[in-house]
Amino acid sequence: MKKIEAIIKPFKLTDVKDALNELGIQGMTVSEVKGFGRQKGHTEIYRGSEYTVDFLPKIKVETVVADNLKDAAVAAIIKAAKTGKIGDGKVFISNIEEATRIRTDEKGDSAV
């Protein structure tokens, strides 16, 4: 199994969710996060004063998929989240050794 973490722009969440649902991936965790990458935030002017916004609002989508769905899921996320502009985000993939559904004690792929 693989855990896919995608950091995306907030307005792309619905597109990413719909793209994953089309693949049959229903379970995901979504968090509102803040961060920055190469863009290092930006400056804004508020009431005549300039200030730097270091941490930009992002959405973190986490899902665990069977190994055979990894490539399709990553491709769907990238296609749905891409705007072509700086700050589109990143996708991270890591191995999951085991998963257990608490309610039924199912293990492995069936727990996901």
Secondary structure by P-SEA (a helix, b strand, c coil): cbbbbbbccccaaaaaaaaaaaacccccccccccccccccccccccccbbbbbcbbbbbbbbbbbcccaaaaaaaaaaaaaccccccccbbbbbbbcccccccccccccccc
